[in-house]
């Protein structure tokens, strides 16, 4: 089949080929509230999409995961800001450490070690390539109870508006309980992970959801 299953539950292709979507859904135990995501590199840009075709084309490095459905956030529940608290030796939870390693195995380079924060943890991804070829840093804010609770928010470094994104979903403010980090140079992107399933959905799934959201909302 040319697919290798990772300990975190995602599968990764190591060759070219084709596979039926139902086989991937069975391998990943896709539930009624899940979507099947493919994440890979196309023309030098890391992208993701919801897999809908009956037959799926594989290429080396493609990663498939079960993830929550993308929900486009609306402007509600504006929050106050918060400063990053530099880690004072706070230990990284074992579950988060495993997911961080898995994120790197899935092909996401430039991932910094999570930083303790008022909300829980902040995870920075350096040099993420957005639609249109624009490279910028991204930030994932995680709650103290992660992975039992879903990530709080996804941010892009100021300047990401030059990418081919639907800028109506890129805010200098934040909503849905996410901290306002505009004063630190971050813009909030309003994709919300719905129906989070602890132990089944992971940071790989969350990144796949977010990149698929970018691709769906890209300005063409």
C-alpha positions as CSV (number, residue, x, y, z in Angstrom):
1,X,0.0,0.0,0.0
2,X,3.0,2.3,0.6
3,X,1.6,3.8,3.8
4,X,3.3,3.9,7.2
5,X,1.3,4.3,10.3
6,X,2.7,6.6,13.0
7,X,2.3,6.0,16.7
8,X,0.2,9.1,16.9
9,X,-2.4,7.6,14.5
10,X,-1.7,9.4,11.2
11,X,-0.4,7.6,8.1
12,X,2.3,8.8,5.8
13,X,2.9,7.7,2.2
14,X,6.4,6.6,1.1
15,X,5.8,6.1,-2.6
16,X,3.5,7.1,-5.5
17,X,0.3,5.2,-5.9
18,X,-3.5,5.2,-5.5
19,X,-5.8,4.1,-2.7
20,X,-9.5,4.1,-2.0
21,X,-10.7,6.8,0.4
22,X,-12.7,4.2,2.4
23,X,-9.4,2.3,3.1
24,X,-7.9,5.5,4.6
25,X,-11.1,6.2,6.6
26,X,-10.9,2.7,8.1
27,X,-7.2,2.9,8.9
28,X,-7.7,6.2,10.6
29,X,-11.0,5.3,12.3
30,X,-12.8,8.3,10.8
31,X,-15.9,9.1,12.9
32,X,-19.1,10.9,12.0
33,X,-17.8,14.2,13.2
34,X,-14.4,13.8,11.5
35,X,-13.1,14.8,8.2
36,X,-10.2,13.0,6.4
37,X,-7.3,15.4,5.7
38,X,-4.4,15.1,3.3
39,X,-1.3,17.3,4.1
40,X,1.7,17.5,1.7
41,X,4.0,19.7,-0.3
42,X,2.8,21.0,-3.7
43,X,5.2,23.2,-5.8
44,X,7.2,23.9,-2.7
45,X,4.2,25.0,-0.6
46,X,2.8,23.0,2.3
47,X,-0.9,22.6,1.7
48,X,-3.8,20.5,3.0
49,X,-7.2,19.6,1.8
50,X,-10.3,17.6,2.9
51,X,-10.2,14.3,1.0
52,X,-13.5,13.8,-0.8
53,X,-12.7,11.7,-3.9
54,X,-13.4,8.0,-4.0
55,X,-9.9,7.2,-5.1
56,X,-6.9,9.1,-3.7
57,X,-3.6,9.7,-5.5
58,X,-0.5,9.2,-3.2
59,X,3.0,10.7,-3.4
60,X,5.9,10.4,-1.0
61,X,5.5,12.6,2.1
62,X,1.7,12.9,1.9
63,X,0.3,12.6,5.4
64,X,-3.3,11.6,6.1
65,X,-5.1,12.2,9.4
66,X,-8.5,12.4,11.0
67,X,-9.4,15.9,12.1
68,X,-12.3,18.1,13.3
69,X,-14.3,19.9,10.7
70,X,-13.4,23.4,9.8
71,X,-15.7,26.0,11.2
72,X,-15.3,29.6,10.1
73,X,-15.3,31.8,13.2
74,X,-17.4,34.9,13.6
75,X,-16.6,38.0,15.6
76,X,-17.8,37.2,19.1
77,X,-16.5,37.2,22.6
78,X,-13.6,39.6,22.2
79,X,-10.9,38.8,24.7
80,X,-8.3,40.8,26.5
81,X,-4.6,40.5,25.8
82,X,-1.9,38.5,27.6
83,X,1.9,38.5,27.6
84,X,4.1,35.5,26.9
85,X,5.6,34.3,30.1
86,X,9.1,33.1,29.6
87,X,9.4,29.6,30.8
88,X,10.7,29.3,34.3
89,X,11.6,25.7,34.0
90,X,8.0,24.6,33.5
91,X,8.1,20.9,32.4
92,X,6.6,20.1,29.0
93,X,3.8,17.6,29.4
94,X,4.7,14.1,28.0
95,X,1.6,14.1,25.7
96,X,2.5,17.5,24.2
97,X,6.2,16.3,23.8
98,X,5.0,13.3,21.9
99,X,2.8,15.4,19.6
100,X,5.6,17.8,19.0
101,X,7.9,15.0,17.9
102,X,5.0,13.7,15.7
103,X,4.6,17.1,14.1
104,X,8.2,17.0,13.0
105,X,7.9,13.4,11.8
106,X,5.0,14.5,9.7
107,X,7.2,17.0,7.8
108,X,6.7,20.2,9.7
109,X,10.1,21.8,10.1
110,X,11.0,24.9,12.0
111,X,8.9,24.0,15.0
112,X,10.1,25.6,18.2
113,X,9.7,24.1,21.7
114,X,6.4,25.2,23.2
115,X,6.6,28.2,25.5
116,X,4.6,28.4,28.8
117,X,2.0,31.1,28.6
118,X,-1.0,32.4,30.7
119,X,-3.3,30.2,28.6
120,X,-1.1,27.1,28.8
121,X,1.4,26.8,25.9
122,X,2.4,28.7,22.8
123,X,3.9,26.8,19.9
124,X,5.7,28.7,17.1
125,X,6.2,27.4,13.6
126,X,8.9,29.3,11.7
127,X,8.8,29.9,7.9
128,X,5.4,28.5,7.1
129,X,4.7,28.9,3.4
130,X,1.2,30.3,2.7
131,X,-0.8,30.3,-0.6
132,X,1.0,32.5,-3.1
133,X,4.4,31.6,-1.7
134,X,4.6,34.1,1.2
135,X,6.6,32.7,4.1
136,X,5.8,33.8,7.6
137,X,5.8,32.5,11.2
138,X,2.7,31.0,12.8
139,X,1.6,30.5,16.4
140,X,-0.7,27.9,18.0
141,X,-2.0,28.7,21.4
142,X,-2.8,25.6,23.5
143,X,-4.8,25.4,26.8
144,X,-3.3,24.1,30.0
145,X,-5.5,21.0,29.6
146,X,-4.3,20.2,26.0
147,X,-4.8,17.6,24.5
148,X,-8.0,17.0,26.5
149,X,-9.2,20.4,25.1
150,X,-8.8,21.8,21.6
151,X,-6.2,24.4,20.6
152,X,-7.4,27.9,21.5
153,X,-6.3,29.8,18.5
154,X,-4.1,30.1,15.4
155,X,-2.1,33.2,14.6
156,X,0.0,34.5,11.7
157,X,2.8,37.1,12.0
158,X,2.0,40.6,10.8
159,X,2.6,40.8,7.0
160,X,0.7,37.6,6.2
161,X,-1.9,39.7,4.5
162,X,0.4,39.7,1.4
163,X,-0.5,36.0,0.9
164,X,-3.4,34.8,-1.2
165,X,-5.7,34.5,1.8
166,X,-9.3,35.6,2.4
167,X,-8.4,38.6,4.5
168,X,-11.9,38.9,5.9
169,X,-10.8,36.0,8.2
170,X,-7.6,37.7,9.3
171,X,-8.0,39.9,12.4
172,X,-5.8,42.3,14.5
173,X,-8.2,41.3,17.3
174,X,-9.2,37.9,18.6
175,X,-12.4,36.1,19.3
176,X,-13.8,32.9,20.7
177,X,-11.7,33.0,23.9
178,X,-8.4,33.4,22.1
179,X,-5.9,36.0,23.6
180,X,-5.4,39.3,21.8
181,X,-1.8,39.2,20.6
182,X,-1.8,42.2,18.2
183,X,0.5,44.1,20.5
184,X,3.1,41.3,20.1
185,X,2.8,41.4,16.2
186,X,0.4,38.5,15.7
187,X,-2.9,38.4,13.7
188,X,-5.6,35.9,14.6
189,X,-7.0,33.7,11.8
190,X,-10.6,32.7,12.5
191,X,-10.7,29.0,11.9
192,X,-12.2,27.1,14.8
193,X,-11.7,23.4,15.5
194,X,-15.1,21.9,16.1
195,X,-15.9,18.6,17.9
196,X,-12.4,18.0,19.2
197,X,-11.7,14.3,20.1
198,X,-8.9,13.9,22.7
199,X,-6.5,11.1,21.8
200,X,-7.8,11.0,18.3
201,X,-7.3,14.5,17.0
202,X,-3.7,15.8,17.3
203,X,-1.5,18.8,16.4
204,X,-1.0,17.2,13.0
205,X,-4.7,17.1,12.4
206,X,-5.1,20.7,13.7
207,X,-2.4,21.9,11.2
208,X,-4.0,20.0,8.4
209,X,-7.4,21.5,9.3
210,X,-5.8,25.0,9.3
211,X,-3.9,24.6,6.0
212,X,-7.1,23.2,4.4
213,X,-8.9,26.2,5.6
214,X,-6.3,28.5,4.0
215,X,-6.6,26.6,0.7
216,X,-10.4,26.8,0.8
217,X,-10.3,30.5,1.6
218,X,-7.4,31.4,-0.7
219,X,-7.9,34.4,-3.0
220,X,-7.7,33.0,-6.5
